[in-house]
Structure formats: C-alpha cells, structure tokens
Amino acid sequence: MKRKASAIWKGGIRDGKGSISTDSGVLSDTPYSFGTRFENEKGTNPEELIGAAHAGCFSMALSLMLGEAGFTPENISTVASVTLKKIEGGFGITAVHLDVSARVPGIDQQAFQAAAEKAKKGCPVSRVLNAAITMEARLE
C-alpha cells in the first residue's frame, strides 16, 4: 500500500508560500508558509500534519490492542503535541507527547496502560519518527 501527498513551494524561505495536497483530496492546495510553521500565523504546517497523523494512527492502534485484549472502546481521544527545536545542523522534531483519554467498558487501569504502551510502540507513525515519544493515558 502506498499513499501520496505533494507540496509546492514558491519563493524564499521567509517570503515564500506553499501548498500541500493529498491524493485523497482531503488536503487540496492547502496553504502553508514560514509564518504558519515558525510563527503563529493561522494555517497548517508539516509538524501539525505529523501530529494529526500520529494521533490518528495511535488511536487506531489502541483500538486494535484493546480489541485483541477483549475490550471494545466507546471512545478514544488523542492529542499529539509535536516539538520542533533548533538542533545541530538545523531543526528537528525532537519529541511527540501523546495525551490520550478513553472510555473502555470493563477494563482496569493496568490492562489499559498495557494496551496503550503496546499501541505507542506498534503504531506505524511512532515507528517512523526519530523522536522521543511520551504518553499520558487516562481512562474516563
């Protein structure tokens, strides 16, 4: 299975503008810029998109791990906070923190934490990131 996304950039790093698109059409010429990435301008940026991908991937992986343990979640909510820092040689994504809350009938805290840890390690997006991944997982 392969998924595709594309980006176009026009101009210099500070004054240029770009757009991001996906084959599915969910993103279609979605604008991004230096201001949306490194400042607080409204709009998207690569780190936000990585966060969305990681939150979605983790939530699905947790659902799988819970199912394998005999539980069906009513709700899983994940926020992925992606840290971009200046490092040697430029900038890098140094950390992702997953803040997870879930409603899972019949599960105890220990079994939930075990499933969450397994999902954190097994999620394909977690596996591709060269960053420290931390997590806080709570039952509702």
ABEGO torsion letter per residue (X at the ends): XBBBBBBBBBEBAAABBBBBBBAAGABBGBBBBAAAAABABBEBBAAAAAAAAAAAAAAAAAAAAAAAAGBBBABBBBBBBBBBBBBBGEBBBABBBBBBBBBBBGBBAAAAAAAAAAAAAABAAAAABBBBBBBBBBBX
